[in-house]
Amino acid sequence: MSILPILIAFTLVGVLVAGYMFFWAVDHDQFDDMQTPSLLPLDDLPDEPDPEAARARKNPDQA
């Protein structure tokens, strides 16, 4: 039973930290645009060519 006050204290600190983080996120507009981040992986940008791979294809004899 002596552990109970310690556990209650840790729980209260955890709740206060979680509440602070939530209200900080709301205050700093972290939840304004929920649509665009979900579409970013679908943005099909071409990969930049690797200059080393291009050189290796041109000269396969050289390692």
Protein Blocks (a to p, Z undefined) as FASTA:
>chain_A
ZZmmmmmmmmmmmmmmmmmmmmmmmmnopmmpmmlmmmmmmmccdddddfklmmmmmmmm
bZZ
